[in-house]
Amino acid sequence: MKAMICTKYGSPDVLMLKEVSIPTPKDNEVLVKVHASTVTAGDIRVRTFNSPVLLWIPMRIVLGFTKPRNPILGVELAGEIVSIGKKVKRFKKGDQIFALTGMKLGAHAEYTCISENGLMTIKPVNVSYEEAASVLYGATTALYFLRKGNIQEGKKVLIYGASGTVGTFAVQLAKQFGAEVTGVSSTANLEMVQALGADQVIDYTKEDFINRGNTYDIIFDAVGKKSKSNCKQALASNGSYVTVDGQGIAKVLMNDINYLADLLERRKIHSVIDRYYSIEELAEAHRYVEEGHKKGNVVIKVTHDESRC
Ligand SMILES: NC(=O)c1ccc[n+]([C@@H]2O[C@H](COP(=O)([O-])OP(=O)(O)OC[C@H]3O[C@@H](n4cnc5c(N)ncnc54)[C@H](OP(=O)(O)O)[C@@H]3O)[C@@H](O)[C@H]2O)c1
């Protein structure tokens, strides 16, 4: 099968398309024919080994010392199960699924193996592979931090960086909780953020939300650009400040995946897709995502040479 291999930590040039063997699922695993994946900020962090100094050694232990231990990156995917291990009960051959592989990576290939107990569920039939592939990384992160901020109906929530992967889901999910949402983005993305459900929008290129005199019950920095001290004067008393940067890694449970799959099926949330690339164009996709200005998600389409299987 073809797979994009990260040969060492470095620039997008370290990504090489190679022929490797199709993996064999263990007893508790399924083999997934991948139809779509994404390039996320997580992939960029792994490839560049962009780690805070204090986490340098633990991260090298987790990811691999000189290069990623799993050289096939890609933290989320959608595809079809083509074979199952002999102990697998939850899934069967032919199931269309979407999954978050997270730190296990492995999505940038024609096939990958996933534990049946992994963060994987059936893809709603009314949602494309491309859209389903681009939901879980952003939406699970947004859900985790909104809950950490104690999101509740009627609360005033400000989402800073409302136009990125995490931000676009944070706006939609905060509305699902019944919050009053203010989204902060640049001029070009204001309309999109409003269309996602934000009650108010603020253009960060024109004004700093801090200076408006408004206060919020939750300020969620979904892009890691505003410190707590930066936001203090806009926080209500007993308000919460949460950020994707420096408050640990979002914990994800299977219940969260099921909750998001249900919202997706009922079209209560959707994925904003900025660009599509083929797997052969993965380095190009990395370059674009690394610029830090994508709107929502960048999807990788994976095609298969059927004559080889
Ligand atoms: N802790 C965790 O568990 C966890 C999990 C997932 C992600 N993360 C982290 O979360 C961060 C965001 O990830 P992401 O994938 O959502 O990022 P992303 O999609 O790459 O963010 C890009 C978006 O951010 C906006 N942006 C850039 N600079 C901005 C600024 N100064 N003010 C406001 N908006 C700005 C851009 O809009 P403009 O073009 O309009 O500027 C663009 O739409 C990353 O650092 C990632 O590593 C953490």
The ligand as a Gaussian input file, in Angstrom:
#p B3LYP/6-31G(d) Opt

LIG

0 1
 N       -4.309000      20.685000      24.258000
 C       -4.814000      19.867000      23.374000
 O       -5.256000      18.746000      23.688000
 C       -4.902000      20.301000      21.941000
 C       -5.649000      19.521000      21.042000
 C       -5.764000      19.991000      19.734000
 C       -5.128000      21.154000      19.342000
 N       -4.365000      21.822000      20.243000
 C       -3.681000      23.057000      19.857000
 O       -4.668000      24.011000      19.572000
 C       -4.145000      24.984000      18.693000
 C       -5.176000      25.283000      17.640000
 O       -5.340000      24.164000      16.804000
 P       -6.220000      24.285000      15.500000
 O       -5.994000      23.039000      14.744000
 O       -7.600000      24.682000      15.828000
 O       -5.471000      25.495000      14.792000
 P       -5.654000      26.038000      13.324000
 O       -6.891000      25.484000      12.713000
 O       -4.374000      25.856000      12.598000
 O       -5.841000      27.603000      13.609000
 C       -5.886000      28.412000      12.522000
 C       -6.897000      29.496000      12.763000
 O       -6.438000      30.340000      13.825000
 C       -6.718000      31.690000      13.499000
 N       -5.710000      32.567000      14.093000
 C       -4.393000      32.598000      13.826000
 N       -3.798000      33.561000      14.548000
 C       -4.770000      34.150000      15.288000
 C       -4.792000      35.195000      16.234000
 N       -3.684000      35.842000      16.589000
 N       -5.970000      35.522000      16.799000
 C       -7.097000      34.867000      16.481000
 N       -7.153000      33.871000      15.575000
 C       -5.991000      33.507000      14.994000
 C       -6.617000      31.728000      12.013000
 O       -7.455000      32.765000      11.549000
 P       -6.871000      34.015000      10.743000
 O       -6.288000      33.470000       9.496000
 O       -8.058000      34.844000      10.525000
 O       -5.838000      34.645000      11.627000
 C       -7.067000      30.352000      11.543000
 O       -8.419000      30.306000      11.154000
 C       -2.829000      24.411000      18.158000
 O       -1.752000      25.040000      18.816000
 C       -2.886000      22.961000      18.573000
 O       -1.610000      22.404000      18.753000
 C       -4.249000      21.440000      21.539000

